[in-house]
């Protein structure tokens, strides 16, 4: 075995992940538990990592079951890479005896469809309203919104060209009537603010800081809207969503662009189902950029099998072909 310290191995492993063309966020997710381990274990040799080190890491982190499972998966990939490169014994696994924990099911926040426009109206700036609209009516991730350009939007064809960072491909997506109205509203303001529009400018750009003034010793924000910086990318799209959600009285911890994306997708799927569309889940998955409808089903909190089960059985014969003796039943107090 080659004697390699953890710090050197992490650097080499990061370069390996980057050579595979992985996105920066994906690389960060893969290496985050390793950098945490380096702090907990010290810069020990990779070959000396034992199950007791894994126990110390998980005890030190005190992570939730979901985070623990993600970190365990990242460590497993690192150790496989280390064994392949001769940094660990091929027949040894420090994760032996460690298992994934059960993750309690928890419904994530989804905004009701009748609160979509109140949320848009709560935006503090036209740029923020446009960002919210794209999240609600196009279901884009924050990173996808950040890389949109003015020239990607074609209102004549009612389409917009979106780059999917996760799959590294382009998707020509439809612009609904609701989104079209919001984009026309935004582009009119954008044009008035800048004097014209250029195709390679960011569609949802960075915004200059708000202006403040001192009134009787207290800072007050000036009522005029801050200008935008077309050639600079907007930072932290989730904060736009959080500010609007907070104004409606929602707890915004852990919320952001995914809240808008999840809310719009669920409302769309429900609308399709009410219209009797058979492939509602498949259409929704396509808009979300999901390749597996099971991911979509979990993401929007839509348990179609359970709903179909209840609709097919509740108040109806379960076995209509079986002869049964008719009986009159009286439920006392209205309960079985």
C-alpha positions in Angstrom: 0.0 0.0 0.0 1.1 3.5 -0.7 1.5 5.8 2.3 -0.7 8.8 1.6 -2.0 11.4 4.1 -5.7 12.3 4.2 -5.0 15.9 3.1 -3.1 14.8 0.0 -5.7 12.1 -0.8 -8.5 14.7 -0.6 -6.7 17.0 -3.0 -6.1 14.2 -5.4 -9.7 12.9 -5.1 -11.1 16.4 -5.7 -9.1 16.6 -8.9 -10.4 13.2 -9.9 -14.0 14.3 -9.4 -13.4 17.4 -11.4 -11.8 15.4 -14.3 -15.1 13.6 -14.5 -16.9 16.9 -15.3 -18.9 17.0 -12.1 -20.5 20.3 -11.1 -18.9 22.3 -8.4 -21.8 21.7 -6.0 -21.6 18.0 -6.6 -17.9 18.0 -5.9 -18.6 19.9 -2.7 -21.1 17.4 -1.6 -18.7 14.5 -2.2 -15.8 16.2 -0.4 -17.6 17.9 2.5 -17.6 14.9 4.8 -13.9 14.3 4.0 -12.8 17.8 5.0 -14.9 17.4 8.2 -13.1 14.0 8.8 -9.7 15.7 8.4 -10.6 18.1 11.2 -11.8 15.3 13.5 -9.1 12.7 12.7 -6.2 14.9 11.9 -4.0 14.4 8.9 -3.6 10.6 9.4 -2.7 8.1 6.7 -5.6 6.9 4.6 -4.6 3.3 5.3 -5.0 3.7 9.1 -8.6 4.8 8.9 -10.6 2.2 11.0 -14.3 1.8 12.0 -13.6 3.7 15.2 -12.7 6.8 13.2 -16.1 6.5 11.4 -17.8 6.3 14.8 -15.9 9.4 16.0 -16.9 11.4 12.9 -20.6 10.6 13.1 -20.7 11.2 16.8 -18.9 14.6 16.4 -21.2 15.7 13.6 -24.5 14.8 15.3 -26.2 14.9 11.9 -29.8 14.1 11.0 -30.4 10.7 9.5 -30.7 12.2 6.0 -27.4 14.0 6.2 -25.7 11.0 7.9 -26.8 8.8 5.0 -25.5 11.3 2.4 -22.2 11.6 4.1 -21.9 7.8 4.5 -22.5 7.5 0.8 -19.8 10.0 0.0 -17.3 8.3 2.3 -18.1 4.9 0.7 -17.2 6.3 -2.8 -14.0 7.8 -1.4 -12.9 4.6 0.2 -13.6 2.6 -3.0 -11.4 5.2 -4.9 -8.7 4.8 -2.2 -8.7 1.0 -2.5 -8.5 1.2 -6.3 -5.5 3.5 -6.0 -3.7 1.4 -3.4 -4.1 3.8 -0.5 -6.0 1.2 1.5 -6.0 -2.6 1.7 -8.3 -4.0 -1.0 -10.1 -6.3 1.5 -10.8 -3.6 4.2 -13.7 -1.3 4.5 -13.8 1.2 7.4 -17.6 1.5 6.9 -18.1 -2.2 7.8 -21.0 -2.5 10.3 -22.2 1.0 9.5 -25.7 1.2 7.9 -27.9 3.9 6.6 -30.5 5.2 9.1 -34.2 5.3 8.4 -35.2 8.8 7.4 -38.6 9.9 8.8 -41.0 11.0 6.1 -41.8 14.7 6.3 -43.9 16.7 3.9 -42.1 19.7 2.7 -43.7 23.1 2.3 -45.8 23.7 -0.8 -47.5 27.0 -1.4 -51.2 26.8 -2.3 -51.9 27.9 -5.9 -54.2 30.7 -4.7 -51.2 32.3 -2.9 -49.0 32.4 -6.0 -50.0 36.0 -7.0 -50.0 37.3 -3.4 -46.4 36.0 -3.3 -45.6 37.8 -6.5 -47.2 41.0 -5.2 -45.0 40.7 -2.1 -41.8 41.1 -4.1 -39.8 44.1 -3.1 -38.4 44.8 -6.6 -39.5 44.0 -10.2 -36.4 41.8 -10.6 -37.4 39.8 -7.6 -41.0 39.4 -8.9 -39.6 38.0 -12.2 -37.4 35.6 -10.3 -40.4 34.3 -8.3 -42.5 34.0 -11.4 -39.9 31.8 -13.1 -39.8 29.6 -10.0 -43.5 29.2 -9.8 -44.4 28.9 -13.5 -41.3 27.3 -15.0 -40.1 25.2 -11.9 -36.4 26.1 -12.4 -33.6 25.5 -9.9 -31.8 28.6 -8.6 -28.7 27.8 -10.7 -30.8 27.5 -13.8 -32.4 30.9 -13.2 -28.9 32.5 -12.7 -27.7 31.4 -16.1 -30.7 32.5 -18.1 -29.9 35.3 -20.7 -32.3 37.8 -22.2 -31.8 36.2 -25.6 -32.9 32.8 -24.3 -36.5 34.1 -24.0 -38.5 34.0 -27.2 -41.9 35.5 -26.5 -42.9 35.2 -30.2 -42.6 31.4 -29.9 -43.5 31.3 -26.2 -40.3 29.4 -25.4 -37.2 29.8 -23.3 -33.9 28.0 -23.6 -32.8 26.6 -20.3 -29.4 25.0 -19.4 -29.8 22.1 -17.1 -26.7 22.1 -14.9 -27.4 18.7 -13.4 -27.6 16.9 -16.8 -25.4 19.3 -18.7 -27.9 19.8 -21.6 -30.2 22.4 -23.0 -34.0 22.3 -22.7 -36.3 24.4 -24.8 -39.2 24.9 -22.4 -42.7 26.4 -22.9 -43.6 29.8 -21.6 -47.2 29.7 -20.2 -49.6 32.6 -20.4 -49.0 33.4 -16.8 -45.2 33.5 -17.2 -45.5 35.5 -20.4 -47.4 38.3 -18.7 -44.8 38.4 -15.9 -41.9 38.5 -18.4 -43.5 41.3 -20.5 -43.9 43.2 -17.3 -40.3 42.6 -16.2 -38.7 43.3 -19.6 -40.6 46.6 -19.8 -39.1 47.7 -16.5 -35.7 46.2 -17.4 -35.6 48.2 -20.7 -36.7 51.4 -19.0 -34.0 51.0 -16.4 -31.2 50.3 -18.9 -32.4 52.2 -21.9 -32.3 49.0 -24.1 -31.8 45.2 -23.8 -28.9 43.1 -25.0 -29.3 39.4 -25.7 -26.4 38.2 -23.7 -27.4 40.1 -20.6 -28.6 38.1 -17.6 -32.4 37.7 -17.7 -32.5 37.9 -13.9 -29.4 40.0 -13.1 -27.7 41.3 -10.1 -29.3 44.3 -8.4 -27.5 47.4 -7.0 -27.8 48.0 -3.3 -30.8 49.9 -2.0 -30.2 53.5 -1.2 -30.7 54.8 2.3 -30.9 58.1 4.0 -30.6 59.4 7.5 -33.8 60.8 9.0 -33.6 62.1 12.6 -30.8 59.7 13.4 -32.4 56.7 11.8 -31.7 55.0 8.5 -34.6 54.8 6.1 -34.6 53.2 2.7 -35.4 55.5 -0.2 -38.6 54.7 -2.1 -37.0 54.6 -5.5 -36.2 51.2 -6.9 -32.5 50.2 -7.2 -31.1 49.8 -10.7 -29.8 46.4 -11.9 -26.4 45.3 -13.2 -27.2 43.3 -16.4 -23.7 41.7 -16.8 -23.5 40.5 -13.3 -25.1 37.2 -12.1 -27.7 37.4 -9.4 -26.4 35.9 -6.1 -28.5 33.8 -3.7 -31.8 33.4 -5.5 -33.2 31.6 -2.4 -33.1 34.9 -0.5 -35.6 36.4 -3.0 -38.0 33.5 -2.2 -37.4 33.8 1.5 -38.2 37.5 1.6 -41.5 37.1 -0.2 -42.5 34.0 1.8 -41.6 35.8 5.1 -43.9 38.7 4.1 -46.8 36.2 3.9 -46.1 34.9 7.3 -44.3 31.7 6.5 -41.4 30.2 8.4 -38.6 30.5 5.8 -35.9 28.3 7.5 -34.7 25.9 4.9 -37.0 27.4 2.2 -36.0 29.0 -1.1 -36.2 28.5 -4.9 -37.0 24.8 -4.4 -40.2 25.8 -2.4 -41.4 27.7 -5.5 -40.4 24.9 -7.8 -42.1 22.3 -5.7 -45.2 24.4 -5.3 -45.6 25.1 -9.0 -45.0 21.5 -10.0 -47.5 20.2 -7.5 -50.2 22.7 -8.6 -49.6 21.7 -12.2 -49.8 18.0 -11.5 -53.0 18.5 -9.6 -54.5 20.6 -12.4 -53.6 17.9 -15.0 -55.2 15.2 -12.8 -58.4 17.2 -12.4 -58.5 17.5 -16.2 -58.2 13.7 -16.5 -54.8 13.7 -18.1 -53.3 10.2 -17.8 -49.6 11.2 -18.0 -49.8 14.1 -15.5 -46.8 12.8 -13.6 -44.7 12.3 -16.7 -45.4 15.8 -17.9 -44.6 17.3 -14.6 -41.3 15.3 -14.4 -40.4 16.7 -17.9 -40.8 20.3 -16.7 -38.8 19.6 -13.5 -36.0 18.0 -15.5 -36.4 14.7 -13.7 -35.6 11.5 -15.6 -37.4 9.3 -13.1 -41.0 9.9 -12.3 -40.5 8.3 -8.9 -38.2 11.3 -8.0 -41.0 13.6 -9.1 -43.6 11.8 -7.1 -41.5 12.1 -4.0 -40.5 15.7 -4.8 -44.1 17.1 -5.1 -45.5 14.8 -2.4 -47.9 13.1 -4.7 -48.8 9.5 -3.7 -50.9 8.5 -6.7 -51.1 4.9 -5.8 -52.6 5.7 -2.4 -55.0 8.2 -3.9 -56.1 5.7 -6.6 -56.5 3.0 -3.9 -58.8 5.2 -1.8 -60.8 6.3 -4.8 -61.3 2.7 -6.0 -62.4 1.2 -2.7 -63.9 3.8 -0.4 -67.6 3.3 -0.2 -67.6 0.7 -3.0 -67.5 -3.1 -3.1 -64.0 -4.5 -2.9 -65.1 -7.8 -4.5 -68.1 -6.9 -6.7 -68.3 -10.5 -8.2 -68.9 -12.2 -4.8 -72.5 -12.9 -3.7 -73.1 -11.6 -0.2 -76.1 -11.4 2.1 -77.7 -8.0 2.2 -77.8 -6.6 5.7 -79.0 -3.3 7.2 -76.5 -1.8 9.5 -77.0 1.0 11.9 -74.0 2.9 13.2 -74.5 4.2 16.6 -73.3 7.7 17.2 -72.1 8.0 13.6 -68.9 6.0 14.1 -68.0 2.4 13.3 
